[in-house]
Amino acid sequence: MLLIHCPYCEEERPELEFRHAGEAHIARPQNIAEILDEEFERYFFIRSNPKGIAFERWRHIHGCARFFNAVRDTVTDRLLVTYKTGEPKPDVASSTPSMAGPAE
């Protein structure tokens, strides 16, 4: 089981208290009613789903109920860092993803 650090509660809690909410840093179009269908499809449905470092949104549903962002290595399923919504992406270039198996 993952232990996830909530940047608002400032404590680690078991993953059962959280829900994954998709890819982080997706900008909503300004005039969504006026964009082309292809642009709407890209905004609403298309996600990067990388192997390795991924920027994700999570929600602490059984705690503060707030959304926050996390950097997760999708190969090892390890969370590298969590940060508050609205903060810029952290520099994780110095973090080297492990090619080991999934976290236990």
C-alpha positions in Angstrom: 0.0 0.0 0.0 1.2 3.5 -0.9 1.6 6.1 1.7 0.8 9.5 0.2 1.8 12.8 1.6 -1.0 15.4 1.5 0.6 18.8 1.1 -2.5 20.5 2.8 -2.8 18.2 5.8 1.0 17.9 5.9 1.0 14.2 6.8 1.3 10.8 5.1 -1.8 8.8 4.9 -2.6 5.4 3.3 -3.7 5.4 -0.3 -7.2 4.3 0.6 -7.9 7.9 1.7 -7.1 9.2 -1.8 -8.5 9.1 -5.3 -6.6 9.5 -8.5 -8.0 12.3 -10.6 -6.1 12.1 -13.8 -3.3 14.1 -15.4 -2.2 17.3 -13.8 -1.6 20.7 -15.4 -4.3 20.4 -18.1 -5.3 23.9 -19.0 -9.0 24.4 -19.8 -9.7 26.3 -23.0 -10.8 30.0 -22.5 -14.0 29.8 -24.6 -14.8 26.1 -24.5 -18.1 26.5 -26.4 -16.3 28.1 -29.3 -13.4 25.6 -29.9 -13.4 23.0 -32.7 -14.5 19.4 -31.9 -10.9 18.2 -32.4 -9.6 20.7 -29.8 -12.4 19.7 -27.4 -11.5 16.0 -27.9 -7.8 16.8 -27.2 -8.7 18.7 -24.0 -11.3 16.3 -22.7 -10.1 12.9 -23.7 -6.4 12.8 -24.8 -3.8 12.3 -22.1 -0.1 11.6 -22.3 0.1 8.4 -20.2 3.9 8.2 -20.1 6.1 5.3 -19.0 8.2 6.9 -16.2 7.6 10.3 -14.6 4.0 11.4 -14.7 2.4 14.5 -13.2 -1.0 13.6 -11.7 -3.9 15.1 -9.7 -5.1 13.4 -6.6 -7.8 14.1 -4.1 -7.7 13.5 -0.3 -11.3 12.4 -0.1 -11.1 11.0 3.5 -9.2 13.9 4.8 -9.2 17.6 3.8 -11.1 16.7 0.5 -8.7 19.0 -1.5 -7.1 18.3 -4.8 -3.3 18.3 -5.1 -0.6 17.3 -7.6 1.9 14.5 -7.4 4.9 13.3 -9.4 4.7 9.5 -9.8 7.1 7.1 -11.4 4.7 4.8 -13.4 7.3 2.1 -13.7 7.9 1.7 -9.9 4.5 3.2 -8.8 6.4 5.4 -6.3 5.4 8.9 -5.5 8.4 11.2 -5.8 6.8 14.4 -4.5 3.4 16.0 -3.8 2.6 19.7 -4.1 -0.4 22.0 -3.8 -2.6 22.8 -6.7 -1.6 25.9 -8.5 2.1 25.5 -7.8 4.4 25.0 -10.8 5.7 21.6 -11.8 8.7 20.7 -9.6 12.1 20.0 -11.3 12.4 16.2 -11.2 15.2 16.0 -13.8 17.6 15.1 -11.0 15.4 12.2 -9.9 16.3 9.0 -11.8 13.4 6.6 -12.1 14.3 3.1 -10.9 13.7 0.2 -13.3 12.9 -2.1 -10.4 9.6 -3.8 -10.0 6.4 -2.2 -8.5 6.5 -0.9 -4.9 5.5 -3.3 -2.2 
